[in-house]
Amino acid sequence: YEEPENPEITIDTDRETIEEGVSRIISYLEENGFIENRVNIYFSDSAATHYG
């Protein structure tokens, strides 16, 4: 394993809980368009359930 010179995101596992690290990773992925925002998914699913 070679440590990246300029990582896009870093997680300090000695300073953060697993939950904090996961939350930061998910937020990063959402903000950069890699995955859909959790709020948008929730409301899309809710609308489909109520109006579909």
Secondary structure, DSSP 8 states (H G I E B T S, - for coil): ----SS-S----TTTS-HHHHHHHHHHHHHHTTSS--HHHHHHHHHHHHHH-
